[in-house]
Amino acid sequence: NVSQVPVAEGKSVQQTVELLTRKLEVLGAEKQGTFCVDCETYHTAAATIGTQGQTGKLMYVMHNSEYPLSCFALFESGPCLIADANFDILMVKLKGFFQNAKANKIETRGTRYQYCDFLVKVGTVTMGPSARGISVEVEYCPCVIANDCWSLLMEFMQSFMGSHAPGLPSVFGTKHDSIYSPSDTMVQYMELFNKIRKQQQVPVAGMR
């Protein structure tokens, strides 16, 4: 499960990340290195739109340090293509069809924690130089059928996220009893990044 955690009142993004990781450490979770998930946005090149009255599509090319030899290419409405790392070079060759919206690059980085059979990754989401939000990914390693372990995941997430523990993600609902795959995690990160991008576009009211 991948979810966003709001910044604690009166705290910065970094201070909220520290609060979360401290709670994990108090539970007994141990640091197991770092992680990074990044996402670049490509839009359909202008030359390929308009001839048949088509609207432009966005494609997201993503990487996850948990799968260092893979590259993920996703459209918002599906599908998700899993390719090898050379896919980035192919995208350069396809610039006549897909153009990189460089200003939209977004990523999350942070620490991996192991707690019993749970793997937890708490990350700071950044666009350019600024921190834009907090991501939390929780995986119950022994189970490959998402719906079989949702109650257990929820109970564990509440132990350190409290009322900010998320509801059932849409990808779980569509999987039913099928096997959970890395692309399901990447779809959730794509949705999280898009949600954070949209939040940045809403003007912030002045402080009183």
Salt bridges, closest charged atoms under 4 A:
ASP38 OD1 - HIS63 ND1 2.84
GLU66 OE2 - ARG112 NH2 2.81
GLU66 OE1 - LYS121 NZ 3.00
ASP88 OD2 - HIS63 NE2 2.76
GLU107 OE2 - ARG109 NE 2.77
GLU137 OE1 - LYS121 NZ 3.59
ASP184 OD2 - LYS175 NZ 3.04
